Amino acid sequence: MAETDRAAVLRQAIEACVKGDIDRLSEYFTENVSAWSPTILVTSREELEAAMAAKDDAFSGFELHIDTLDVVGNKGYAEIR
C-alpha cells in the first residue's frame, strides 16, 4: 500500500475513534494495536473498543481538524484539534 493510501486509512481510523464509531474499528485496527493519547493507553483492539465505549458525550457536536498526519514505515502519527 502506498504511503498516501496508508495516510488516508489513518485519517479514517482517527475519525472513527473520535466519533466513537466502534463498529468500524475492526476495519482499521489489528487485534494487537497499540495507541495512546492524553486520556487513553491501549495495547489491543479490545481495549480500544472498551475505551471508545466508555467515552462520554462531552465532546459531541464538534469539528475535527487534523493538522499533521504522516505514516513512516509501520508507524503513523497525527496532531489533531
GROMACS elastic network, one bead per residue, 0.5 to 0.9 nm:
[ bonds ]
;  ai    aj funct       b0    kb
    1     4     6  0.82795   500
    1     5     6  0.62680   500
    1     6     6  0.65320   500
    2     5     6  0.52117   500
    2     6     6  0.63001   500
    2     7     6  0.86788   500
    3     6     6  0.50084   500
    3     7     6  0.61187   500
    3     8     6  0.86476   500
    3    70     6  0.83786   500
    3    71     6  0.64238   500
    3    72     6  0.77939   500
    3    73     6  0.86242   500
    4     7     6  0.50238   500
    4     8     6  0.62752   500
    4     9     6  0.87557   500
    4    70     6  0.86565   500
    4    71     6  0.81913   500
    5     8     6  0.50598   500
    5     9     6  0.63342   500
    5    10     6  0.86619   500
    6     9     6  0.50807   500
    6    10     6  0.61833   500
    6    11     6  0.86568   500
    6    70     6  0.87668   500
    6    71     6  0.67924   500
    6    76     6  0.85598   500
    7    11     6  0.61966   500
    7    12     6  0.86981   500
    7    69     6  0.69758   500
    7    70     6  0.60836   500
    7    71     6  0.58605   500
    7    76     6  0.76282   500
    8    11     6  0.50771   500
    8    12     6  0.63295   500
    8    13     6  0.86415   500
    9    12     6  0.50747   500
    9    13     6  0.60892   500
    9    14     6  0.86208   500
    9    28     6  0.70772   500
   10    14     6  0.61615   500
   10    15     6  0.85798   500
   10    28     6  0.77562   500
   10    69     6  0.81486   500
   10    70     6  0.85375   500
   10    71     6  0.81534   500
   10    76     6  0.71434   500
   10    77     6  0.82914   500
   10    78     6  0.85638   500
   11    14     6  0.52104   500
   11    15     6  0.62438   500
   11    16     6  0.87071   500
   11    66     6  0.80471   500
   11    69     6  0.76362   500
   11    78     6  0.83776   500
   12    15     6  0.50546   500
   12    16     6  0.61855   500
   12    17     6  0.87029   500
   12    28     6  0.80005   500
   13    16     6  0.50880   500
   13    17     6  0.62894   500
   13    18     6  0.86809   500
   13    24     6  0.81869   500
   13    25     6  0.70861   500
   13    27     6  0.83157   500
   13    28     6  0.56978   500
   13    29     6  0.78290   500
   14    17     6  0.51149   500
   14    18     6  0.61039   500
   14    19     6  0.84562   500
   14    78     6  0.86136   500
   15    18     6  0.51951   500
   15    19     6  0.59778   500
   15    20     6  0.83471   500
   15    21     6  0.83168   500
   15    64     6  0.77392   500
   16    19     6  0.52526   500
   16    20     6  0.59476   500
   16    22     6  0.72016   500
   16    23     6  0.87803   500
   16    24     6  0.66268   500
   16    25     6  0.68919   500
   16    28     6  0.89493   500
   17    20     6  0.50018   500
   17    21     6  0.61639   500
   17    22     6  0.72404   500
   17    24     6  0.87720   500
   17    25     6  0.74526   500
   17    48     6  0.86402   500
   17    49     6  0.88594   500
   17    52     6  0.67258   500
   18    21     6  0.77736   500
   18    52     6  0.82216   500
   18    64     6  0.81265   500
   19    22     6  0.86568   500
   19    52     6  0.88184   500
   19    60     6  0.80752   500
   20    23     6  0.87489   500
   20    49     6  0.88310   500
   20    52     6  0.55344   500
   20    53     6  0.70796   500
   20    55     6  0.77992   500
   21    24     6  0.58187   500
   21    25     6  0.70830   500
   21    52     6  0.79710   500
   21    53     6  0.89893   500
   22    25     6  0.53857   500
   22    26     6  0.81607   500
   22    48     6  0.87938   500
   22    49     6  0.60085   500
   22    50     6  0.88607   500
   22    52     6  0.66809   500
   22    53     6  0.72247   500
   23    26     6  0.70591   500
   23    27     6  0.84183   500
   23    49     6  0.87805   500
   24    27     6  0.54290   500
   24    28     6  0.71579   500
   25    28     6  0.54271   500
   25    29     6  0.59119   500
   25    30     6  0.88181   500
   25    45     6  0.77042   500
   25    48     6  0.84160   500
   25    49     6  0.73721   500
   26    29     6  0.53860   500
   26    30     6  0.68650   500
   26    31     6  0.80503   500
   26    45     6  0.76114   500
   27    30     6  0.82997   500
   29    32     6  0.79448   500
   29    33     6  0.60252   500
   29    44     6  0.88542   500
   29    45     6  0.65464   500
   30    33     6  0.54437   500
   30    44     6  0.78843   500
   30    45     6  0.65489   500
   31    43     6  0.87718   500
   31    44     6  0.55276   500
   31    46     6  0.72326   500
   32    43     6  0.62746   500
   32    45     6  0.62631   500
   32    46     6  0.88155   500
   33    42     6  0.75730   500
   33    43     6  0.56745   500
   33    45     6  0.57177   500
   33    48     6  0.82248   500
   34    41     6  0.76094   500
   34    42     6  0.54437   500
   34    44     6  0.60225   500
   34    45     6  0.79621   500
   34    48     6  0.84997   500
   35    40     6  0.77817   500
   35    41     6  0.58852   500
   35    42     6  0.53722   500
   35    43     6  0.66259   500
   35    44     6  0.84543   500
   35    48     6  0.80367   500
   36    39     6  0.75794   500
   36    40     6  0.54180   500
   36    42     6  0.63582   500
   36    43     6  0.88088   500
   37    40     6  0.52790   500
   37    41     6  0.65830   500
   38    41     6  0.82898   500
   40    48     6  0.85324   500
   40    51     6  0.71754   500
   41    47     6  0.85664   500
   41    48     6  0.83232   500
   41    51     6  0.88092   500
   42    45     6  0.77448   500
   42    46     6  0.86120   500
   42    47     6  0.55472   500
   42    48     6  0.57944   500
   42    51     6  0.80978   500
   43    46     6  0.84641   500
   43    47     6  0.66821   500
   43    48     6  0.77141   500
   44    47     6  0.52309   500
   44    48     6  0.63192   500
   44    49     6  0.86893   500
   45    49     6  0.60303   500
   45    50     6  0.84921   500
   46    49     6  0.51327   500
   46    50     6  0.62255   500
   46    51     6  0.86398   500
   47    50     6  0.50201   500
   47    51     6  0.60952   500
   47    52     6  0.85762   500
   48    51     6  0.50424   500
   48    52     6  0.61395   500
   48    53     6  0.85417   500
   49    52     6  0.51080   500
   49    53     6  0.60902   500
   49    54     6  0.85925   500
   50    53     6  0.50251   500
   50    54     6  0.61204   500
   50    55     6  0.87803   500
   51    54     6  0.51617   500
   51    55     6  0.64266   500
   52    55     6  0.54201   500
   52    56     6  0.88438   500
   53    56     6  0.82853   500
   55    58     6  0.83981   500
   56    59     6  0.76428   500
   56    60     6  0.85577   500
   57    60     6  0.51532   500
   57    61     6  0.87816   500
   59    62     6  0.65757   500
   63    81     6  0.86652   500
   64    80     6  0.71659   500
   64    81     6  0.63481   500
   65    79     6  0.85978   500
   65    80     6  0.55884   500
   65    81     6  0.52634   500
   66    69     6  0.69187   500
   66    78     6  0.68626   500
   66    79     6  0.59248   500
   66    81     6  0.64749   500
   67    78     6  0.73551   500
   67    79     6  0.55405   500
   67    80     6  0.56711   500
   67    81     6  0.73879   500
   68    77     6  0.79015   500
   68    78     6  0.52163   500
   68    79     6  0.50491   500
   68    80     6  0.72138   500
   69    76     6  0.74505   500
   69    77     6  0.57338   500
   69    79     6  0.65840   500
   69    80     6  0.86520   500
   70    75     6  0.85414   500
   70    76     6  0.56941   500
   70    77     6  0.56653   500
   70    78     6  0.65697   500
   71    74     6  0.72495   500
   71    75     6  0.57591   500
   71    77     6  0.65161   500
   71    78     6  0.88994   500
   72    75     6  0.54785   500
   72    76     6  0.61697   500
   72    77     6  0.85525   500
   73    76     6  0.79975   500
